[in-house]
Amino acid sequence: FLLRAFLAILVSVAASFATVWAPFLFRYSAFSHTECHQWKGNWDQGLGGLHGKLEGTPALLVNFCRDRRLLPESLLYGMGYAFLSTQQRASFLHGNHGTRGWRTFFPYAMLVKTPVGVMLLSVLGALCWIWLQKG
């Protein structure tokens, strides 16, 4: 049993490794040549100064993987860019503008956009489930 579990884990790790690295042709460097100074500058300046410098847990994660070359460099750059570019974005709710969003957005959107019939069927289904659990 333990040998099968170990082999299953080993195959999963190998498949994950291949799935991540194969699109990058198993190459760490983002470029095949070493003359791209802009790429290194972007890393050093915090993704080109476009969104600021990566900080906190995302910075620790990206730098840990980068220092040990665990993931392709361009994937790590993309992760850093995604972390930074999603910190703030324009949002709108009930006539209010903001950059951080609202906790009530998704519950409110569900209540406003879900058809009344679907809500009634959901409530009816929940009541039937409760009634069956008691019975």
C-alpha positions in Angstrom: 0.0 0.0 0.0 2.7 2.5 0.9 4.7 1.7 -2.2 1.6 2.4 -4.4 0.9 5.7 -2.5 4.5 6.7 -3.0 4.4 5.9 -6.7 1.2 7.8 -7.1 2.6 10.9 -5.4 5.8 10.6 -7.5 3.8 10.4 -10.7 1.7 13.3 -9.7 4.7 15.5 -8.9 6.4 14.5 -12.2 3.2 15.3 -14.1 2.8 18.7 -12.3 6.5 19.5 -13.0 6.1 18.7 -16.7 2.8 20.6 -17.0 4.3 23.8 -15.6 7.7 23.6 -17.3 6.8 22.2 -20.8 5.2 25.4 -22.1 8.4 27.2 -21.3 10.5 24.5 -23.0 12.0 23.5 -19.7 14.0 26.8 -19.7 14.3 29.0 -16.6 15.3 32.2 -18.3 12.6 34.4 -19.8 14.8 35.0 -22.9 17.1 32.7 -24.8 19.7 35.5 -25.0 21.3 37.4 -22.2 21.3 40.8 -23.7 17.9 41.9 -22.5 18.7 44.5 -19.9 15.1 45.8 -19.7 13.9 42.4 -18.3 16.4 42.6 -15.4 15.6 46.3 -14.9 12.0 45.5 -14.6 12.6 42.9 -11.9 14.9 45.3 -10.0 12.5 48.3 -10.2 9.4 46.4 -9.2 7.9 45.3 -12.5 9.0 48.4 -14.4 7.6 50.8 -11.8 4.2 50.4 -13.4 2.4 49.2 -10.3 5.1 49.6 -7.6 7.3 47.1 -5.8 6.1 43.6 -4.8 5.9 43.3 -1.0 4.7 41.0 1.7 3.8 37.3 1.2 3.6 37.6 -2.6 7.2 39.0 -2.7 8.4 36.2 -0.4 6.8 33.5 -2.5 8.0 34.9 -5.9 11.6 35.6 -4.5 11.8 32.1 -2.9 10.9 30.5 -6.2 13.1 32.8 -8.2 16.2 32.3 -6.0 15.9 28.5 -6.2 14.7 28.5 -9.8 11.7 26.4 -8.9 9.5 28.0 -11.6 10.2 29.6 -15.0 11.3 33.2 -14.7 8.5 34.6 -17.0 5.9 32.7 -15.0 7.2 34.3 -11.8 7.2 37.7 -13.4 3.6 37.1 -14.5 2.7 36.1 -11.0 4.2 39.3 -9.6 2.5 41.4 -12.2 -0.9 39.7 -11.4 -0.4 40.3 -7.6 0.4 44.0 -8.2 -2.1 44.8 -10.9 -5.1 43.4 -8.9 -4.4 45.3 -5.6 -6.6 48.2 -6.7 -9.0 48.7 -9.6 -11.9 51.0 -10.3 -15.2 49.8 -8.8 -18.8 51.1 -8.6 -21.7 50.2 -6.5 -24.9 52.1 -5.6 -23.6 55.3 -7.1 -20.3 55.1 -5.2 -16.9 54.9 -6.7 -13.9 53.2 -5.1 -10.7 51.4 -5.7 -10.9 48.6 -3.1 -14.4 47.1 -3.8 -17.1 46.2 -1.3 -17.8 43.1 0.7 -21.5 43.3 -0.1 -21.0 43.3 -3.9 -21.5 39.6 -4.7 -24.4 39.0 -2.3 -26.1 42.2 -3.6 -25.4 41.2 -7.2 -26.9 37.8 -6.6 -30.1 39.2 -5.1 -30.5 41.8 -7.9 -29.6 39.7 -10.9 -31.0 36.2 -9.9 -34.5 35.7 -11.3 -37.3 35.6 -8.7 -38.4 32.1 -9.8 -34.9 30.7 -9.2 -34.8 32.3 -5.7 -38.2 30.9 -4.9 -37.2 27.4 -6.0 -34.0 27.7 -4.0 -35.9 28.6 -0.8 -38.5 25.8 -1.5 -35.6 23.3 -2.0 -34.0 24.4 1.2 -37.3 24.1 3.1 -37.9 20.6 1.7 -34.3 19.5 2.6 -34.9 20.8 6.2 -38.3 19.0 6.4 -36.7 15.7 5.1 -33.9 16.0 7.7 -36.4 16.4 10.6 -38.8 13.6 9.3 
